[in-house]
Amino acid sequence: MRLYISIFFFMFLRAYSQIPSLGLEGYWPFHGNTNDSSGYFNNGIVHGATLTYDRFGNCNEAYSFNGINADIVIPNSSNVDMDNFTDFTISIWIKTHINNANSVVLSKNSFGSWSGYQFFANISGSGYCNMPNHVSFYTASGAAQDACTNNSIDTNWHHVVGVYKSNINQNYIYLDGILQSDVGQRSGTLSTAADLVLGSNTVNSEYFMGNLDAIRIYKRALTAQEIVQLYNEASPSQIIGTSDFLRDTTLCADSVNLNAGVAISYTWSTGSHTQSINVSNSGTYWATIESSNGCRQTDTAHVTIAFLDNFLIPNVFTPNGDGANDFFEFKTTNITVNDFRIYNRWGKLVYSITQSPVKWNGKQANEMVDDGTYYWVASFNNACDNSQTQQKGFLTVFK
């Protein structure tokens, strides 16, 4: 016997109100992965970086970099490659570790040449910022041509935005929504075949130690107001709306397996501590998991199970008005009638209906039919898998 199972997975909802979208070429929100949510599918490839908490305390919503060998590579494409005649904006949230050394936060640069663009953190070299613990924005720059933050940054989360304006060949840097006074410029060529790398440069050195989140790339210069909107973006868990994270799933099976995914510990509402459980009863099930980075999450599944019965169609009824067996009828679960017809022995149609329920009183045109054998032909729809079946049989009218 098969089961009809509806499972509704509920997780926190996401929507992004008043966040600039015009000119957006890449967006990596790090919602448990490195997928590009801009619609251009420039997904990242993880090397050693691990999921962690974001600036709002949401689990598995940012990436941590160890400063040794961790980075994320986004293959080169026209979306992330810039040229000397295009305005662009890079927005990123960074949280540097106290032991972070001179490091590259984000890089699209042919190493050793004045090309592409980069963010540096804790730079003290004379070619970049003259003071340690600052962030600089590089656009194919020569010595001392980067735009640097006015003040040093601490180990808290900070929003850094770099803006390049091609018509005046100048680049600017914003820290936590505020335009910094330093102005940079371009000396080389912005376009490069190098990949976009997060957490190191393009030759796997100058590794960043800390966390990164919510990276956006625009092919236009955002306004100061738009940058403030990015800085004030609400936590995904605080926004009410609809998204793909509210999923409805319909399965046809003997039971359903609920799988909580890869983690180091599991606690199910059933008392189980395994990665997955099999359920065969309707109800609400939840699991709390803990990942290797210490993140704890709870997910809930609402399961509805309905049996698909092998229904029986009667083959005799007595429409004599005595209140017993006066109708030819039958009931089904998750089976609907598309078409049901009854014929007499000469092939004349005496009853038809194109929807459930089937309930015949034995009359044709308000006249009771004669006793005898009648034949039916039916088309049914299976709500579990939406399949259709044809059946036929006979029934006896006996008054």
C-alpha positions in Angstrom: 0.0 0.0 0.0 1.4 3.4 -1.0 1.3 6.5 1.1 0.5 10.1 0.1 2.9 12.3 2.0 3.0 16.1 2.1 6.1 17.6 3.8 6.3 21.3 4.6 9.8 22.5 5.6 9.9 25.8 7.4 13.0 27.8 7.8 13.5 31.5 8.5 12.3 33.7 5.7 14.4 36.1 3.6 13.6 39.2 1.6 15.8 42.1 0.7 13.9 45.5 0.8 15.5 48.7 -0.4 18.8 47.0 -1.3 20.2 48.3 -4.6 19.8 45.8 -7.4 20.4 47.9 -10.5 23.7 46.9 -12.1 24.3 44.0 -9.7 26.7 41.6 -11.4 27.5 39.3 -8.5 26.1 38.6 -5.0 27.4 36.0 -2.5 25.2 36.1 0.6 26.8 32.8 1.9 23.5 31.2 2.9 25.2 27.9 3.7 27.1 27.9 0.4 29.1 30.1 -2.0 26.3 30.3 -4.7 25.9 33.6 -6.6 22.5 34.9 -5.9 22.6 37.7 -8.6 21.2 35.4 -11.3 24.5 35.1 -13.2 25.6 31.9 -11.5 29.2 32.8 -10.7 29.4 30.3 -7.9 32.5 30.1 -5.7 34.8 27.1 -5.1 35.8 26.7 -1.5 39.3 25.8 -0.5 39.6 25.4 3.3 37.2 28.2 4.3 34.4 27.1 6.7 30.9 28.3 7.4 30.5 30.4 10.6 28.2 33.0 12.2 27.4 36.2 10.4 27.3 39.7 11.9 23.8 39.1 13.2 24.7 35.8 14.9 23.0 33.7 12.3 24.7 30.3 11.9 26.3 29.1 8.7 25.7 32.5 7.0 29.4 33.7 6.6 32.8 32.1 5.9 35.8 31.9 8.1 39.4 32.0 6.7 42.3 30.6 8.6 45.1 32.9 7.3 47.1 29.8 6.2 45.6 28.1 3.2 41.9 29.0 3.0 40.2 30.9 0.1 37.2 30.9 -2.2 37.8 31.1 -6.0 35.1 32.6 -8.3 36.1 31.8 -11.9 36.7 34.8 -14.1 33.7 36.0 -16.1 32.4 39.2 -17.7 30.4 39.9 -14.6 33.3 40.2 -12.3 35.9 41.6 -14.8 36.1 45.3 -15.1 37.6 47.7 -17.7 39.0 51.2 -17.6 35.8 52.7 -18.9 33.3 51.2 -16.5 32.2 52.5 -13.1 32.0 49.7 -10.5 31.3 49.2 -6.8 32.5 46.4 -4.5 30.7 45.8 -1.2 31.9 43.4 1.5 31.6 42.7 5.2 34.8 41.8 7.0 35.8 40.8 10.5 39.6 40.5 10.9 41.1 38.2 13.4 43.5 39.7 16.0 46.4 37.7 14.5 45.6 38.8 10.9 48.8 39.9 9.2 49.2 41.8 6.0 46.6 40.1 3.9 44.4 40.3 0.8 40.7 40.2 1.6 39.5 40.1 -2.1 41.5 40.0 -5.2 41.1 40.0 -9.0 44.6 40.8 -10.1 47.3 39.4 -12.3 50.0 39.1 -9.6 53.0 41.4 -10.2 51.2 43.8 -12.5 49.1 46.9 -12.1 45.8 45.2 -13.0 42.4 44.4 -11.6 41.1 45.4 -8.2 41.7 44.3 -4.6 41.0 44.9 -1.0 43.8 44.7 1.5 43.6 44.5 5.3 46.2 45.5 8.0 48.5 46.8 5.4 51.6 48.8 6.6 53.7 48.9 3.5 54.4 52.3 2.0 52.9 51.3 -1.3 49.5 51.0 0.3 48.5 52.6 3.6 51.1 54.2 5.8 49.5 53.0 9.0 48.7 49.4 10.1 45.3 48.0 10.7 43.7 49.9 7.9 41.8 48.6 4.8 42.7 49.8 1.3 40.9 49.7 -2.1 43.2 49.0 -5.1 42.3 49.6 -8.7 45.2 48.7 -10.9 47.1 51.2 -8.9 50.8 52.3 -8.6 52.6 53.0 -5.4 50.6 55.0 -2.8 47.6 55.2 -5.1 45.2 53.1 -3.1 42.3 54.6 -1.2 42.7 53.9 2.5 40.4 54.1 5.5 40.9 57.0 7.8 41.1 55.0 11.0 42.2 51.5 11.9 39.7 48.7 12.1 39.2 46.4 15.1 38.2 42.8 15.3 34.4 43.5 15.0 32.4 43.3 11.8 32.9 46.3 9.4 31.2 47.2 6.1 33.8 48.2 3.5 32.8 49.5 0.1 35.1 50.5 -2.8 33.8 52.7 -5.6 35.6 53.4 -8.9 34.5 56.3 -11.2 36.0 55.9 -14.7 35.3 59.4 -16.0 37.6 61.0 -13.4 39.8 58.0 -12.8 39.3 58.0 -9.1 38.4 55.4 -6.5 36.9 55.9 -3.1 36.5 53.8 0.0 33.6 53.8 2.6 33.8 52.3 6.1 30.6 51.5 7.8 28.6 53.8 5.5 30.9 56.8 5.8 33.0 58.1 2.9 36.7 58.2 3.9 38.9 61.1 3.0 41.6 59.3 1.0 41.2 59.1 -2.8 43.0 56.6 -5.1 43.4 56.3 -8.8 44.1 53.8 -11.5 47.5 53.6 -13.3 47.3 50.2 -15.0 44.6 48.1 -16.8 41.6 47.0 -14.8 40.6 44.1 -17.1 42.4 40.8 -16.4 41.9 37.1 -17.0 42.6 36.3 -13.3 39.9 34.7 -11.2 38.2 36.6 -8.4 39.6 35.2 -5.1 38.3 35.8 -1.6 40.7 35.4 1.3 44.0 35.6 -0.6 45.7 36.9 -3.7 45.6 35.1 -7.1 48.9 33.2 -6.4 47.8 31.7 -3.1 49.7 34.0 -0.7 48.9 36.9 1.7 46.1 34.8 3.2 43.4 36.6 5.2 42.6 35.6 8.7 39.0 36.4 9.7 35.5 36.3 8.4 33.8 37.5 5.2 30.1 37.9 4.3 27.6 39.5 1.9 29.8 40.3 -1.0 28.2 42.3 -3.9 29.7 43.6 -7.2 28.0 46.3 -9.2 28.9 47.7 -12.6 28.0 51.2 -11.6 29.1 53.7 -8.9 26.6 53.4 -6.0 25.5 56.6 -4.4 26.3 57.5 -0.8 22.6 56.8 0.1 22.7 53.4 -1.5 25.9 52.5 0.4 24.1 53.5 3.6 21.2 51.2 2.6 23.7 48.3 2.3 25.3 49.1 5.6 21.8 49.1 7.3 20.7 45.9 5.7 18.6 43.9 8.1 19.3 40.4 9.3 17.7 37.8 7.0 16.1 36.3 10.0 14.5 39.6 11.0 12.8 40.2 7.6 9.2 38.9 7.0 8.5 37.7 3.4 8.4 34.7 1.2 11.3 32.9 -0.5 12.5 29.6 -1.8 13.3 28.5 1.7 9.6 27.7 2.3 9.3 24.5 0.3 6.4 22.2 -0.3 7.3 18.6 -1.2 5.0 15.8 -2.2 6.3 12.2 -2.1 4.7 8.9 -3.0 6.3 6.2 -0.8 5.7 3.6 1.9 7.3 6.0 4.4 9.3 9.2 4.4 12.9 9.7 5.4 13.8 13.0 7.2 17.5 13.8 6.8 19.1 16.6 8.9 22.2 16.7 6.8 25.9 16.5 7.8 26.6 17.6 11.4 28.4 16.3 14.5 25.3 15.9 16.7 21.6 15.4 16.2 18.5 15.7 18.5 15.2 14.8 17.0 11.7 15.3 18.5 11.4 11.5 18.5 14.4 11.2 20.8 16.6 9.9 18.1 20.2 11.1 17.7 20.9 9.9 14.2 21.3 11.9 11.0 18.0 10.7 9.6 14.7 9.1 10.8 11.9 7.3 9.0 8.4 8.3 9.9 5.1 6.7 9.0 2.7 8.9 11.0 1.4 12.3 10.4 2.7 15.0 12.7 5.3 17.7 13.3 8.9 16.6 13.6 11.9 18.8 14.4 15.7 18.3 14.7 18.4 20.3 16.3 21.8 19.9 14.9 25.3 21.1 15.7 27.9 21.6 13.0 31.7 21.3 13.4 32.0 25.1 13.8 29.7 25.1 16.8 26.6 26.4 15.0 23.3 25.0 16.3 20.2 25.0 14.1 16.6 23.7 14.4 14.5 22.7 11.4 10.9 21.6 11.5 9.0 19.3 9.1 5.2 19.1 9.1 4.3 15.7 7.7 0.8 14.6 6.5 0.3 11.0 5.5 -2.9 9.7 3.8 -3.4 6.2 2.6 -4.1 5.5 -1.0 -6.6 2.7 -0.6 -7.4 -0.1 -3.1 -11.1 1.0 -3.1 -13.9 -1.3 -3.9 -16.8 -0.5 -6.3 -20.0 -2.3 -5.4 -21.6 -4.6 -8.0 -25.2 -4.6 -6.7 -27.7 -2.1 -5.2 -31.4 -2.0 -4.4 -33.0 1.4 -5.1 -36.4 0.5 -3.6 -36.7 3.4 -1.1 -36.3 1.2 2.1 -33.3 3.3 3.2 -30.8 0.5 2.8 -28.5 0.3 -0.2 -30.7 2.8 -2.2 -27.7 4.3 -4.0 -24.9 3.1 -6.1 -21.9 4.9 -4.6 -18.4 4.5 -3.3 -15.8 6.5 -1.5 -12.1 6.9 -2.1 -9.1 8.5 -0.5 -6.9 10.7 -2.8 -8.6 9.2 -5.8 -10.8 11.5 -7.9 -13.2 10.7 -10.7 -12.6 12.3 -14.0 -15.4 10.5 -15.8 -17.9 7.8 -14.8 -20.5 6.4 -17.1 -23.2 3.6 -16.7 -24.7 1.8 -19.7 -27.6 -0.6 -20.1 -27.1 -3.9 -21.9 -28.0 -2.3 -25.2 -25.3 0.3 -24.8 -27.5 3.2 -24.0 -26.1 5.7 -21.5 -28.2 5.9 -18.3 -25.9 7.8 -16.0 -22.7 9.9 -16.2 -20.7 12.3 -14.0 -17.3 14.0 -14.4 -16.3 14.6 -10.8 -16.5 12.9 -7.4 -18.5 11.7 -5.7 -20.3 9.1 -7.7 -23.9 8.6 -6.4 -26.6 7.1 -8.7 -30.2 6.6 -7.5 -31.1 4.1 -10.2 -33.0 6.6 -12.3 -32.7 7.7 -15.9 -34.5 10.9 -16.8 -36.4 10.7 -13.5 -37.6 7.2 -14.3 -36.4 4.2 -12.4 -34.5 1.8 -14.6 -35.4 -1.8 -14.9 -33.8 -4.6 -12.9 -30.9 -6.2 -14.6 -27.2 -5.9 -15.3 -25.6 -2.6 -16.2 -22.0 -1.8 -17.3 -19.8 1.1 -16.1 -16.6 2.7 -17.6 -14.5 5.1 -15.5 -11.5 7.3 -15.5 -9.7 8.0 -12.2 -7.0 10.4 -11.2 -4.4 9.4 -8.5 -3.6 12.5 -6.4 -0.4 11.0 -5.1 1.5 11.0 -8.5 -1.2 12.6 -10.7 -1.4 9.5 -12.8 -4.7 8.4 -14.6 -6.2 5.0 -14.8 -9.1 3.5 -16.7 -11.4 0.8 -15.3 -14.6 -0.9 -16.2 -17.0 -3.3 -14.5 -20.7 -4.2 -14.1 -23.4 -3.8 -11.5 -26.8 -5.4 -10.9 -29.9 -3.3 -10.1 -32.3 -5.4 -8.0 -35.4 -3.8 -6.5 
